[in-house]
Structures are given as structure tokens and as C-alpha cells.
Amino acid sequence: MLAPRRASVRIIETFATAVFLLAGAAACTAAPSPAPVPSPEVAIANHLHAVLDAVTGSEEVRAVLVHQDAEPVYEEYMSSTPDDTWNVYSVTKSVTSTLVGIAIDRGLISGVDATLGDLLPEYAAVLTAETSDIPLQAVLTHTANFAPDGDVRDLEGSADWIATILQDRADRGPGDGSFVYSTYGSHVLAAVVAEATGMSPFAFAREVLFAPLGIEVDEPWEERLLPGTDPDAYNRAYENAEVAWIADPQALNMGGAWLRLRPGDLARFAQLFLDEGERMGDEIVSSTWVALATSPMVATPVLGALSYGFQWWVDEERDEFAGVGFGGTVVLVDRRKDAMVVIACDVARDAPPTELGLTADSALALAQALIDDLPDSDG
């Protein structure tokens, strides 16, 4: 009984060996070569256009820039040139925050614990005991209970926007300290910068931020939006300007929106934060401020429940932070890959509902996908 079993084993072993040898021979002669891995530039281009072909609002995208290790990897301009400027909408908030940081670095503001009563003495008459005690940090993190962006108000009919915003905040009360996204609160930051520096935010930015970054501002435009201004004429002048920043009746540039910059200017700004506040060895804003501003300070229910820092959205899990503007404008900075993505869009101040660009969620998701197409940093 044992011999037949050994014979069966030998037959099976012989058959298995033959199959193995035949398979090996076939693999040597017939196996296709692995498909070549596309370069990051090709992968980004393919991914970008697949997304833009599929999402609503892509017609308003004007530029996409992807840089890594301080070098361009991919740049594309759609119906535009590198010299064209665009309204960066709420990415303006991140610029205003940086101006606050520079003012603190220079000793012009004592710190983020300073209160509105200390920072805005000109508005003592409209500040209450409660609103006087609002710390700067609460304004920077949208936890001071200023009016949410969804609230309708006729600021453009007011002779003093800051007074109107502060009075509205006094009427609302302190809230519960939770996150309430407020462009009105960001405009208060512009007033803080102006009071501390004795300059308009735009003038201060040109001196301490734009010029050191190599952002050219040959003919700055910062016309005041006064009550009774013809909106059509004003919008045309703004959109025909080069680098521009809308100002309120007190000549305070809008702290939360309406700054016009080139896509490359946004890339320089993002690189400043990747380089911890330095450019070519010179400190523009302290590394301390860069770290604080881009740290997760408060939880939010927005953009996939991202955290929020000092006017920056923060994705702690991906080690990323972003400025995100209406219509799809995004500045995304990724520390892991030493990379950034800039998406610039053309959405007019008076755009019809059919021309509002990408949603914030779509634009940020696209920027993150393009980061994922990059290899690890060489740095």
C-alpha cells in the first residue's frame, strides 16, 4: 500500500516542477514590461484636467501652480497670463493676519492677549466694557462672536464700517466662544493694523511684506468705497487695476477680502511660510508667528471639520494649512512634502449665480489631490 503513494507523490512533484518551469519560461519570454510611472508634472496635469472637466465652476479657474522644494513643478494659466491679478477673496485674511504678526514682531502690538480696548482707542465710544475686553487672539481665530458671513448687513451704506461692526457685536453679546467665521471680524484686524502702524494695511503690506517678497506694486489701487458710490463704476475700476485692495470710508483696506494679487505673488507668500518667515536669509515675519498662526487653535464644522489658526485653515493630520477664498482661490501649504498649491480664480464682485467658480470644498480637495501627486521632498 505504501509504494503506490510514493509513486503518486513523485508524479505530483514532477508535474509541479514542469508547471513551475513552464511558467518561468513564459514569464521570461511573454511578461509585459511594467508601465512607466508618469512624472509628477504629467500626473498633475492628468489629474487636474480630469477634475476640472468633471466639476462645476471650473470655467472660472485662471491659474494652477504647484511648487516643491522652492521650485516650480507645474504651472498652467487658463485664459490668462502670469502678470494678471485676481481677487483672492478670503486668502486676504491670511495676509492681514501676517501683518498683525509683523506688527507684533516689531513691538507695535504687545501680543495676541492685547484687547480691543487697548488696540482701538479711537473707538472707545462704541466699545462696551465687554467688547473692550475681547482679546486679539479671539478675533484672529473667529471666536469673538462677530457677525457671521451669512448675515445680511448694509456696510456699504455706513460712513464708518468699524463702528458699525463693533456696535453690532455689542448687540450680539459674547456668544459661547465657539468658531463663527466672520469677515467682519477680519476687518477689525485691519483697523488694529492701521492703529498700531499709523499706515493703511495696504501701505504697511507694501513696505514690510510685498517689497521684501519681490511682489511688484507699481500703481497701488486702494480707492475708498464711500456711501453712494456707483457700484458698477467702482467694480470696473477695481477689476481694471493691477495690485489693488478695496478700502472702506476710513481708508482701511478690507481685512477679510478684496485684495488683488498675481498667482505668483501668492506662491511667494506661501513659500515664506514654508521657509518659516524668511526669504533669502532675511526674516520678514518671525518663525514664532508662523508656527502660532498655522497651529490648530480651534475646532470648526467647516471644510471637513478642519481646525483654524490665526486666519489660516489647518489640517493637522496632513500637516497642511491653507487660505481659502470664495470662488475656488486656494493657497495650500504642505510641510511634509515642502510643497504648495496655488489656485487662482476669476469671480467678479457682481458675478451672477452661474459664474461663482469652484466651491471651497472642491477647490481644497483638488489642491490636496495635486499635493498627493508629488513625490516626497528632496529636502
C-alpha positions, 0 to 999 in steps of 0.5 A: 500500500505504501509504494503506490503513494510514493509513486503518486507523490513523485508524479505530483512533484514532477508535474509541479516542477514542469508547471513551475518551469513552464511558467518561468519560461513564459514569464521570461519570454511573454511578461509585459514590461511594467508601465512607466510611472508618469512624472509628477508634472504629467500626473498633475496635469492628468489629474487636474484636467480630469477634475476640472472637466468633471466639476462645476465652476471650473470655467472660472479657474485662471491659474494652477501652480504647484511648487516643491522644494522652492521650485516650480513643478507645474504651472498652467494659466487658463485664459490668462497670463502670469502678470494678471491679478485676481481677487483672492477673496478670503486668502486676504485674511491670511495676509492681514493676519501676517501683518498683525504678526509683523506688527507684533514682531516689531513691538507695535502690538504687545501680543495676541492677549492685547484687547480691543480696548487697548488696540482701538482707542479711537473707538472707545465710544462704541466699545462696551466694557465687554467688547473692550475686553475681547482679546486679539487672539479671539478675533484672529481665530473667529471666536469673538462672536462677530457677525457671521458671513451669512448675515445680511448687513448694509456696510456699504451704506455706513460712513464708518464700517468699524463702528458699525461692526463693533456696535453690532457685536455689542448687540450680539453679546459674547456668544459661547466662544465657539468658531463663527467665521466672520469677515467682519471680524477680519476687518477689525484686524485691519483697523488694529493694523492701521492703529498700531502702524499709523499706515493703511494695511495696504501701505504697511503690506507694501513696505514690510511684506510685498517689497521684501517678497519681490511682489511688484506694486507699481500703481497701488489701487486702494480707492475708498468705497464711500456711501453712494458710490456707483457700484458698477463704476467702482467694480470696473475700476477695481477689476481694471487695476493691477495690485489693488485692495478695496478700502472702506470710508476710513481708508482701511483696506478690507481685512477679510477680502478684496485684495488683488494679487498675481498667482505668483505673488501668492506662491511667494507668500506661501513659500515664506511660510514654508521657509518659516518667515524668511526669504533669502536669509532675511526674516520678514515675519518671525518663525514664532508667528508662523508656527502660532498662526498655522497651529490648530487653535480651534475646532470648526464644522467647516471644510471637513471639520478642519481646525483654524489658526490665526486666519489660516485653515489647518489640517493637522493630520496632513500637516497642511494649512491653507487660505481659502477664498470664495470662488475656488482661490486656494493657497495650500501649504504642505510641510511634509512634502515642502510643497504648495498649491496655488489656485487662482480664480476669476469671480467678479464682485457682481458675478451672477449665480452661474459664474461663482467658480469652484466651491471651497470644498472642491477647490481644497480637495483638488489642491490636496489631490495635486499635493498627493501627486508629488513625490516626497521632498528632496529636502 
